[in-house]
């Protein structure tokens, strides 16, 4: 069917049994007509968000492709990280007809609006995750901020450009209430703050999070996904997303039904053309609700679950040590994992004190980001990883490290790619680290035996691994056995 949409050759329809002469043939012909001749829907305003600069080519292609959907006289805006870091380069490649937005959407006049709504304070539209077939890993999470910006000005970091003004407090409560009323309660809260511990309103932030149900050991009743989807269809909120969602839920329900129930439910779906997303309609879904709802209530039970908070960007170890009372307050919320940045081996004493303080207040699930390929050496990375292993053993922690390769985001030579090599590194060492991380899925967990196998028992063994051929690193056991 996809081949028919691409090229329009009717032999592809003939290859699909019983398709010719049915409504599915008409639907496919319509899809082919629309997308083959470019009869796209048109919009007055289109906004394209850019991510990191090393996705440059895809970002530029996406912005140019979006022009096809622009109505006559419409405006195409491009913003986000790459647009803010290298706006001139982006303008040059996408054309003068695209408006480049630099920075946050934190003013009521953004995009020429005339109301007083600040876009940056609105909750995300989580329904877009229902429009895609890909299962987003954090689909059961709220996203938000309780602060903006950072008091630091680290050489390797772009936050000072993206969020130049430190804002001590962002009210997360209203965003969570709005999101819950439309999308149901979610298990996780991913906070993207860059340095929450620097906030003069830190106590207020913790109180807000507790009042929203994220206090230590707080629980909630899982959302009724079917009910939420039907409610949003009745409200006319993103029909495409929730038609897609309902059909997927039908398929999940079908696996739970008895043989007799499954047969009857299949017939009801088939008679309303609800077996596939491409033929499903909102009206037919709502018509089937009286039959489907009792089955969902029978086989999809709501359960008590635990809420978790993740300050996803990591916490500042220097401020943890400076303000011990803030670690004590963090222990009042269900934080999992606690992320503490460990970017420089020179800060090992401060980092270790921060980890010990977390353990003191009974926080045992931890994680950290480890910058490498910056001003560090390969030995620095090994010693930081080994310190984590030592702390895990001594304090009985689950502490995972995520080594992250430094990449200059604004350098004119490197912002388009990932080719940068730090002054103490070389391409062989970078490839060796990446080979190890690929095998262990990017994270280095607890367990000395596991660590020593992956990175070596000491610096001498680590150096041998760095020089080892990449294939032998990845398939080490195979070669050792032989």
C-alpha positions as a Python dict, from the first residue, in 0.01 Angstrom:
ca = {
    (1, 'X'): (0, 0, 0),
    (2, 'X'): (287, 235, 78),
    (3, 'X'): (437, 158, -261),
    (4, 'X'): (108, 252, -428),
    (5, 'X'): (101, 584, -243),
    (6, 'X'): (458, 652, -356),
    (7, 'X'): (426, 567, -726),
    (8, 'X'): (55, 510, -804),
    (9, 'X'): (108, 176, -979),
    (10, 'X'): (-217, -25, -956),
    (11, 'X'): (-26, -356, -952),
    (12, 'X'): (57, -282, -589),
    (13, 'X'): (-315, -271, -509),
    (14, 'X'): (-371, -599, -691),
    (15, 'X'): (-107, -760, -471),
    (16, 'X'): (-317, -683, -162),
    (17, 'X'): (-589, -944, -143),
    (18, 'X'): (-950, -818, -164),
    (19, 'X'): (-846, -452, -177),
    (20, 'X'): (-969, -366, -526),
    (21, 'X'): (-1328, -251, -533),
    (22, 'X'): (-1341, -169, -161),
    (23, 'X'): (-1339, 159, 30),
    (24, 'X'): (-969, 103, 103),
    (25, 'X'): (-891, 142, -266),
    (26, 'X'): (-1067, 480, -265),
    (27, 'X'): (-877, 591, 46),
    (28, 'X'): (-541, 493, -102),
    (29, 'X'): (-617, 664, -431),
    (30, 'X'): (-706, 979, -239),
    (31, 'X'): (-381, 961, -40),
    (32, 'X'): (-181, 907, -358),
    (33, 'X'): (-351, 1203, -525),
    (34, 'X'): (-292, 1436, -233),
    (35, 'X'): (71, 1355, -173),
    (36, 'X'): (176, 1286, -530),
    (37, 'X'): (65, 1619, -672),
    (38, 'X'): (145, 1821, -362),
    (39, 'X'): (-209, 1904, -250),
    (40, 'X'): (-91, 1969, 106),
    (41, 'X'): (-294, 2138, 380),
    (42, 'X'): (-199, 2505, 410),
    (43, 'X'): (-130, 2708, 722),
    (44, 'X'): (-94, 3081, 793),
    (45, 'X'): (174, 3030, 1059),
    (46, 'X'): (425, 2744, 1077),
    (47, 'X'): (686, 2715, 1354),
    (48, 'X'): (981, 2478, 1324),
    (49, 'X'): (1185, 2399, 1635),
    (50, 'X'): (1555, 2321, 1592),
    (51, 'X'): (1761, 2094, 1815),
    (52, 'X'): (2138, 2070, 1848),
    (53, 'X'): (2350, 2199, 1564),
    (54, 'X'): (2498, 1860, 1474),
    (55, 'X'): (2154, 1773, 1328),
    (56, 'X'): (2208, 2068, 1095),
    (57, 'X'): (2134, 1909, 757),
    (58, 'X'): (1809, 1748, 878),
    (59, 'X'): (1704, 2074, 1041),
    (60, 'X'): (1761, 2279, 725),
    (61, 'X'): (1583, 2020, 510),
    (62, 'X'): (1286, 2018, 748),
    (63, 'X'): (1252, 2396, 742),
    (64, 'X'): (1265, 2403, 363),
    (65, 'X'): (1011, 2120, 340),
    (66, 'X'): (775, 2307, 573),
    (67, 'X'): (747, 2582, 312),
    (68, 'X'): (525, 2347, 106),
    (69, 'X'): (257, 2379, 375),
    (70, 'X'): (259, 2758, 393),
    (71, 'X'): (-49, 2944, 272),
    (72, 'X'): (-9, 3247, 47),
    (73, 'X'): (97, 3536, 268),
    (74, 'X'): (177, 3301, 556),
    (75, 'X'): (481, 3320, 784),
    (76, 'X'): (733, 3046, 861),
    (77, 'X'): (924, 3082, 1189),
    (78, 'X'): (1235, 2881, 1283),
    (79, 'X'): (1356, 2886, 1642),
    (80, 'X'): (1505, 2668, 1912),
    (81, 'X'): (1862, 2575, 2000),
    (82, 'X'): (2038, 2580, 1662),
    (83, 'X'): (1849, 2891, 1550),
    (84, 'X'): (1959, 3074, 1865),
    (85, 'X'): (2322, 2960, 1855),
    (86, 'X'): (2393, 3024, 1485),
    (87, 'X'): (2108, 3241, 1352),
    (88, 'X'): (2305, 3400, 1067),
    (89, 'X'): (2413, 3063, 926),
    (90, 'X'): (2057, 2933, 947),
    (91, 'X'): (1912, 3243, 778),
    (92, 'X'): (2161, 3210, 495),
    (93, 'X'): (2067, 2846, 425),
    (94, 'X'): (1689, 2853, 468),
    (95, 'X'): (1631, 3179, 283),
    (96, 'X'): (1522, 3532, 365),
    (97, 'X'): (1153, 3433, 365),
    (98, 'X'): (1195, 3244, 696),
    (99, 'X'): (1184, 3442, 1021),
    (100, 'X'): (1453, 3327, 1266),
    (101, 'X'): (1349, 3350, 1631),
    (102, 'X'): (1632, 3385, 1882),
    (103, 'X'): (1590, 3275, 2244),
    (104, 'X'): (1283, 3178, 2443),
    (105, 'X'): (915, 3242, 2373),
    (106, 'X'): (881, 3440, 2694),
    (107, 'X'): (714, 3760, 2573),
    (108, 'X'): (342, 3808, 2500),
    (109, 'X'): (427, 3970, 2165),
    (110, 'X'): (611, 3662, 2028),
    (111, 'X'): (497, 3575, 1673),
    (112, 'X'): (309, 3905, 1660),
    (113, 'X'): (44, 3796, 1912),
    (114, 'X'): (-188, 4059, 2057),
    (115, 'X'): (-296, 3873, 2374),
    (116, 'X'): (-110, 3849, 2706),
    (117, 'X'): (-39, 3474, 2689),
    (118, 'X'): (329, 3382, 2732),
    (119, 'X'): (394, 3068, 2528),
    (120, 'X'): (684, 2957, 2747),
    (121, 'X'): (448, 2914, 3044),
    (122, 'X'): (201, 2690, 2859),
    (123, 'X'): (206, 2312, 2912),
    (124, 'X'): (328, 2106, 2615),
    (125, 'X'): (71, 1947, 2385),
    (126, 'X'): (129, 1583, 2478),
    (127, 'X'): (-124, 1466, 2219),
    (128, 'X'): (138, 1494, 1944),
    (129, 'X'): (299, 1181, 2090),
    (130, 'X'): (-18, 991, 1993),
    (131, 'X'): (20, 1091, 1627),
    (132, 'X'): (335, 885, 1577),
    (133, 'X'): (388, 509, 1563),
    (134, 'X'): (716, 538, 1752),
    (135, 'X'): (677, 481, 2128),
    (136, 'X'): (846, 780, 2290),
    (137, 'X'): (1038, 656, 2600),
    (138, 'X'): (915, 944, 2818),
    (139, 'X'): (553, 929, 2700),
    (140, 'X'): (431, 889, 3059),
    (141, 'X'): (598, 1207, 3179),
    (142, 'X'): (523, 1575, 3222),
    (143, 'X'): (790, 1817, 3100),
    (144, 'X'): (849, 2154, 3260),
    (145, 'X'): (1069, 2407, 3434),
    (146, 'X'): (1072, 2554, 3783),
    (147, 'X'): (1357, 2794, 3699),
    (148, 'X'): (1523, 2927, 3386),
    (149, 'X'): (1888, 2988, 3306),
    (150, 'X'): (2200, 2929, 3515),
    (151, 'X'): (2426, 3138, 3738),
    (152, 'X'): (2738, 2972, 3590),
    (153, 'X'): (2908, 3059, 3265),
    (154, 'X'): (3085, 2733, 3178),
    (155, 'X'): (3294, 2749, 2863),
    (156, 'X'): (3147, 2430, 2719),
    (157, 'X'): (2781, 2518, 2786),
    (158, 'X'): (2529, 2706, 2570),
    (159, 'X'): (2274, 2785, 2843),
    (160, 'X'): (2398, 3144, 2886),
    (161, 'X'): (2309, 3203, 2521),
    (162, 'X'): (1982, 3010, 2519),
    (163, 'X'): (1854, 3135, 2857),
    (164, 'X'): (2071, 3440, 2938),
    (165, 'X'): (1870, 3566, 3238),
    (166, 'X'): (1846, 3350, 3549),
    (167, 'X'): (1483, 3329, 3664),
    (168, 'X'): (1443, 3206, 4021),
    (169, 'X'): (1088, 3078, 3992),
    (170, 'X'): (850, 2939, 3731),
    (171, 'X'): (508, 2830, 3858),
    (172, 'X'): (485, 2462, 3762),
    (173, 'X'): (153, 2403, 3937),
    (174, 'X'): (-77, 2554, 3677),
    (175, 'X'): (100, 2370, 3394),
    (176, 'X'): (55, 2036, 3571),
    (177, 'X'): (-312, 2103, 3646),
    (178, 'X'): (-382, 2195, 3284),
    (179, 'X'): (-195, 1893, 3152),
    (180, 'X'): (-367, 1654, 3391),
    (181, 'X'): (-715, 1779, 3302),
    (182, 'X'): (-654, 1721, 2931),
    (183, 'X'): (-412, 1426, 2918),
    (184, 'X'): (-457, 1248, 3251),
    (185, 'X'): (-213, 1194, 3536),
    (186, 'X'): (140, 1096, 3437),
    (187, 'X'): (391, 905, 3645),
    (188, 'X'): (704, 1112, 3590),
    (189, 'X'): (787, 1481, 3603),
    (190, 'X'): (1096, 1567, 3397),
    (191, 'X'): (1221, 1910, 3501),
    (192, 'X'): (1462, 2068, 3254),
    (193, 'X'): (1605, 2328, 3495),
    (194, 'X'): (1970, 2405, 3432),
    (195, 'X'): (2054, 2498, 3793),
    (196, 'X'): (1758, 2478, 4028),
    (197, 'X'): (1978, 2477, 4340),
    (198, 'X'): (2079, 2836, 4269),
    (199, 'X'): (1723, 2960, 4313),
    (200, 'X'): (1642, 3196, 4600),
    (201, 'X'): (1292, 3042, 4582),
    (202, 'X'): (1414, 2684, 4621),
    (203, 'X'): (1199, 2612, 4927),
    (204, 'X'): (890, 2739, 4744),
    (205, 'X'): (971, 2514, 4448),
    (206, 'X'): (995, 2207, 4671),
    (207, 'X'): (665, 2301, 4839),
    (208, 'X'): (501, 2335, 4496),
    (209, 'X'): (623, 1993, 4387),
    (210, 'X'): (498, 1832, 4706),
    (211, 'X'): (158, 1998, 4672),
    (212, 'X'): (130, 1861, 4316),
    (213, 'X'): (159, 1502, 4443),
    (214, 'X'): (533, 1443, 4413),
    (215, 'X'): (617, 1420, 4782),
    (216, 'X'): (826, 1128, 4904),
    (217, 'X'): (640, 798, 4850),
    (218, 'X'): (336, 976, 4703),
    (219, 'X'): (110, 765, 4481),
    (220, 'X'): (-166, 818, 4227),
    (221, 'X'): (-418, 612, 4031),
    (222, 'X'): (-308, 542, 3674),
    (223, 'X'): (-493, 723, 3396),
    (224, 'X'): (-774, 560, 3196),
    (225, 'X'): (-620, 596, 2850),
    (226, 'X'): (-935, 492, 2667),
    (227, 'X'): (-1154, 739, 2853),
    (228, 'X'): (-905, 1023, 2794),
    (229, 'X'): (-890, 947, 2421),
    (230, 'X'): (-1270, 937, 2384),
    (231, 'X'): (-1310, 1256, 2588),
    (232, 'X'): (-1062, 1441, 2367),
    (233, 'X'): (-1237, 1314, 2054),
    (234, 'X'): (-1569, 1443, 2185),
    (235, 'X'): (-1401, 1778, 2257),
    (236, 'X'): (-1253, 1790, 1907),
    (237, 'X'): (-901, 1806, 2049),
    (238, 'X'): (-653, 1669, 1791),
    (239, 'X'): (-877, 1413, 1622),
    (240, 'X'): (-588, 1267, 1424),
    (241, 'X'): (-392, 1186, 1739),
    (242, 'X'): (-676, 1022, 1926),
    (243, 'X'): (-813, 827, 1630),
    (244, 'X'): (-463, 681, 1606),
    (245, 'X'): (-459, 619, 1982),
    (246, 'X'): (-801, 449, 1990),
    (247, 'X'): (-716, 208, 1708),
    (248, 'X'): (-395, 110, 1890),
    (249, 'X'): (-596, 56, 2210),
    (250, 'X'): (-843, -160, 2019),
    (251, 'X'): (-551, -379, 1907),
    (252, 'X'): (-423, -405, 2266),
    (253, 'X'): (-771, -493, 2390),
    (254, 'X'): (-805, -764, 2126),
    (255, 'X'): (-509, -951, 2278),
    (256, 'X'): (-685, -967, 2616),
    (257, 'X'): (-1029, -1079, 2498),
    (258, 'X'): (-1159, -1432, 2508),
    (259, 'X'): (-1196, -1604, 2173),
    (260, 'X'): (-1571, -1540, 2163),
    (261, 'X'): (-1536, -1176, 2269),
    (262, 'X'): (-1254, -1118, 2021),
    (263, 'X'): (-1463, -1252, 1734),
    (264, 'X'): (-1761, -1032, 1816),
    (265, 'X'): (-1547, -725, 1873),
    (266, 'X'): (-1368, -781, 1541),
    (267, 'X'): (-1701, -791, 1356),
    (268, 'X'): (-1813, -467, 1524),
    (269, 'X'): (-1486, -296, 1430),
    (270, 'X'): (-1492, -427, 1075),
    (271, 'X'): (-1850, -312, 1015),
    (272, 'X'): (-1744, 41, 1113),
    (273, 'X'): (-1411, 32, 924),
    (274, 'X'): (-1220, 61, 1253),
    (275, 'X'): (-961, -208, 1191),
    (276, 'X'): (-706, 40, 1056),
    (277, 'X'): (-621, 400, 1130),
    (278, 'X'): (-643, 498, 763),
    (279, 'X'): (-1014, 411, 746),
    (280, 'X'): (-1117, 502, 1103),
    (281, 'X'): (-1332, 807, 1175),
    (282, 'X'): (-1423, 987, 1494),
    (283, 'X'): (-1793, 932, 1437),
    (284, 'X'): (-1755, 554, 1407),
    (285, 'X'): (-1531, 539, 1716),
    (286, 'X'): (-1791, 724, 1921),
    (287, 'X'): (-2060, 496, 1778),
    (288, 'X'): (-1865, 191, 1902),
    (289, 'X'): (-1808, 342, 2249),
    (290, 'X'): (-2109, 172, 2411),
    (291, 'X'): (-1964, -166, 2310),
    (292, 'X'): (-1594, -94, 2361),
    (293, 'X'): (-1611, 88, 2695),
    (294, 'X'): (-1740, -209, 2903),
    (295, 'X'): (-1462, -425, 2757),
    (296, 'X'): (-1195, -170, 2845),
    (297, 'X'): (-1335, -137, 3196),
    (298, 'X'): (-1321, -516, 3231),
    (299, 'X'): (-971, -577, 3099),
    (300, 'X'): (-783, -250, 3161),
    (301, 'X'): (-767, -192, 3534),
    (302, 'X'): (-632, 128, 3685),
    (303, 'X'): (-356, 74, 3937),
    (304, 'X'): (-188, 263, 4218),
    (305, 'X'): (152, 390, 4110),
    (306, 'X'): (436, 597, 4252),
    (307, 'X'): (517, 946, 4125),
    (308, 'X'): (879, 1031, 4042),
    (309, 'X'): (1068, 1354, 3972),
    (310, 'X'): (1381, 1382, 3761),
    (311, 'X'): (1579, 1706, 3740),
    (312, 'X'): (1693, 1589, 3401),
    (313, 'X'): (1971, 1839, 3335),
    (314, 'X'): (2164, 1755, 3651),
    (315, 'X'): (2236, 1936, 3979),
    (316, 'X'): (2535, 2152, 4070),
    (317, 'X'): (2760, 1962, 4315),
    (318, 'X'): (2916, 2290, 4435),
    (319, 'X'): (2577, 2417, 4552),
    (320, 'X'): (2488, 2085, 4714),
    (321, 'X'): (2797, 2114, 4931),
    (322, 'X'): (2736, 2483, 4998),
    (323, 'X'): (2369, 2440, 5093),
    (324, 'X'): (2329, 2106, 5271),
    (325, 'X'): (1975, 2201, 5374),
    (326, 'X'): (1876, 2195, 5006),
    (327, 'X'): (1980, 1832, 4976),
    (328, 'X'): (1769, 1762, 5284),
    (329, 'X'): (1474, 1926, 5113),
    (330, 'X'): (1532, 1734, 4790),
    (331, 'X'): (1491, 1418, 4996),
    (332, 'X'): (1133, 1529, 5072),
    (333, 'X'): (1027, 1467, 4711),
    (334, 'X'): (1030, 1143, 4517),
    (335, 'X'): (1342, 1220, 4316),
    (336, 'X'): (1465, 934, 4097),
    (337, 'X'): (1733, 947, 3990),
    (338, 'X'): (1926, 1229, 4154),
    (339, 'X'): (2157, 1358, 3880),
    (340, 'X'): (2479, 1533, 3980),
    (341, 'X'): (2708, 1669, 3710),
    (342, 'X'): (3072, 1551, 3724),
    (343, 'X'): (3237, 1724, 3431),
    (344, 'X'): (3589, 1779, 3566),
    (345, 'X'): (3812, 1543, 3765),
    (346, 'X'): (3953, 1847, 3947),
    (347, 'X'): (3614, 1869, 4123),
    (348, 'X'): (3626, 1511, 4251),
    (349, 'X'): (3635, 1615, 4619),
    (350, 'X'): (3327, 1837, 4580),
    (351, 'X'): (3148, 1572, 4377),
    (352, 'X'): (3223, 1302, 4634),
    (353, 'X'): (3093, 1523, 4919),
    (354, 'X'): (2772, 1584, 4722),
    (355, 'X'): (2717, 1211, 4671),
    (356, 'X'): (2781, 1140, 5038),
    (357, 'X'): (2529, 1409, 5137),
    (358, 'X'): (2267, 1249, 4912),
    (359, 'X'): (2333, 911, 5073),
    (360, 'X'): (2309, 1074, 5417),
    (361, 'X'): (1952, 1178, 5336),
    (362, 'X'): (1859, 831, 5205),
    (363, 'X'): (1873, 910, 4832),
    (364, 'X'): (2023, 598, 4677),
    (365, 'X'): (1921, 613, 4311),
    (366, 'X'): (2166, 847, 4141),
    (367, 'X'): (2301, 927, 3800),
    (368, 'X'): (2540, 1173, 3647),
    (369, 'X'): (2659, 1320, 3322),
    (370, 'X'): (3032, 1311, 3252),
    (371, 'X'): (3171, 1546, 2992),
    (372, 'X'): (3472, 1417, 2803),
    (373, 'X'): (3672, 1528, 2498),
    (374, 'X'): (3685, 1885, 2634),
    (375, 'X'): (3995, 1995, 2833),
    (376, 'X'): (4012, 1657, 3008),
    (377, 'X'): (4234, 1359, 2934),
    (378, 'X'): (4122, 996, 2884),
    (379, 'X'): (4271, 923, 3228),
    (380, 'X'): (4040, 1186, 3380),
    (381, 'X'): (3736, 1005, 3243),
    (382, 'X'): (3854, 668, 3375),
    (383, 'X'): (3921, 806, 3723),
    (384, 'X'): (3579, 971, 3742),
    (385, 'X'): (3409, 647, 3640),
    (386, 'X'): (3613, 451, 3891),
    (387, 'X'): (3522, 691, 4171),
    (388, 'X'): (3155, 613, 4104),
    (389, 'X'): (3226, 241, 4139),
    (390, 'X'): (3406, 299, 4469),
    (391, 'X'): (3117, 509, 4605),
    (392, 'X'): (2858, 253, 4496),
    (393, 'X'): (3038, -20, 4689),
    (394, 'X'): (3099, 185, 5001),
    (395, 'X'): (2758, 355, 5026),
    (396, 'X'): (2542, 83, 4864),
    (397, 'X'): (2419, 313, 4589),
    (398, 'X'): (2274, 260, 4244),
    (399, 'X'): (2481, 524, 4066),
    (400, 'X'): (2488, 534, 3686),
    (401, 'X'): (2721, 749, 3477),
    (402, 'X'): (2648, 876, 3126),
    (403, 'X'): (2970, 984, 2953),
    (404, 'X'): (2887, 1259, 2703),
    (405, 'X'): (3126, 1364, 2428),
    (406, 'X'): (3192, 1737, 2412),
    (407, 'X'): (3105, 1907, 2088),
    (408, 'X'): (3137, 2280, 2010),
    (409, 'X'): (2792, 2406, 1915),
    (410, 'X'): (2889, 2741, 1762),
    (411, 'X'): (3232, 2680, 1608),
    (412, 'X'): (3203, 2751, 1234),
    (413, 'X'): (3406, 2441, 1146),
    (414, 'X'): (3233, 2192, 1373),
    (415, 'X'): (2878, 2303, 1448),
    (416, 'X'): (2741, 2105, 1149),
    (417, 'X'): (2901, 1773, 1244),
    (418, 'X'): (3045, 1565, 1529),
    (419, 'X'): (3406, 1563, 1414),
    (420, 'X'): (3564, 1770, 1691),
    (421, 'X'): (3855, 1606, 1876),
    (422, 'X'): (3974, 1756, 2208),
    (423, 'X'): (4337, 1856, 2253),
    (424, 'X'): (4414, 1555, 2479),
    (425, 'X'): (4220, 1306, 2265),
    (426, 'X'): (4252, 1150, 1923),
    (427, 'X'): (4008, 980, 1688),
    (428, 'X'): (4116, 629, 1795),
    (429, 'X'): (4050, 701, 2164),
    (430, 'X'): (3710, 858, 2086),
    (431, 'X'): (3610, 555, 1880),
    (432, 'X'): (3728, 320, 2156),
    (433, 'X'): (3513, 495, 2420),
    (434, 'X'): (3215, 497, 2184),
    (435, 'X'): (3262, 126, 2111),
    (436, 'X'): (3256, 46, 2483),
    (437, 'X'): (2952, 269, 2542),
    (438, 'X'): (2765, 113, 2250),
    (439, 'X'): (2803, -230, 2406),
    (440, 'X'): (2684, -114, 2749),
    (441, 'X'): (2399, 102, 2607),
    (442, 'X'): (2562, 432, 2694),
    (443, 'X'): (2559, 404, 3073),
    (444, 'X'): (2814, 279, 3323),
    (445, 'X'): (2644, 117, 3621),
    (446, 'X'): (2746, -26, 3956),
    (447, 'X'): (2952, -343, 3986),
    (448, 'X'): (3329, -352, 3997),
    (449, 'X'): (3364, -670, 3792),
    (450, 'X'): (3150, -526, 3515),
    (451, 'X'): (3339, -196, 3518),
    (452, 'X'): (3682, -356, 3513),
    (453, 'X'): (3580, -576, 3222),
    (454, 'X'): (3456, -276, 3024),
    (455, 'X'): (3725, -19, 3112),
    (456, 'X'): (4010, -214, 3273),
    (457, 'X'): (4126, -277, 3629),
    (458, 'X'): (4368, 14, 3624),
    (459, 'X'): (4496, 289, 3397),
    (460, 'X'): (4744, 55, 3226),
    (461, 'X'): (4465, -183, 3121),
    (462, 'X'): (4250, 115, 3020),
    (463, 'X'): (4531, 239, 2792),
    (464, 'X'): (4552, -104, 2630),
    (465, 'X'): (4179, -92, 2560),
    (466, 'X'): (4206, 251, 2402),
    (467, 'X'): (4460, 117, 2151),
    (468, 'X'): (4277, -211, 2089),
    (469, 'X'): (4111, -251, 1745),
    (470, 'X'): (3747, -150, 1763),
    (471, 'X'): (3613, -490, 1660),
    (472, 'X'): (3812, -658, 1936),
    (473, 'X'): (3671, -412, 2191),
    (474, 'X'): (3311, -486, 2091),
    (475, 'X'): (3358, -864, 2058),
    (476, 'X'): (3618, -898, 2332),
    (477, 'X'): (3483, -1218, 2482),
    (478, 'X'): (3484, -1390, 2144),
    (479, 'X'): (3850, -1308, 2087),
    (480, 'X'): (3952, -1387, 2446),
    (481, 'X'): (3787, -1730, 2423),
    (482, 'X'): (3987, -1804, 2109),
}
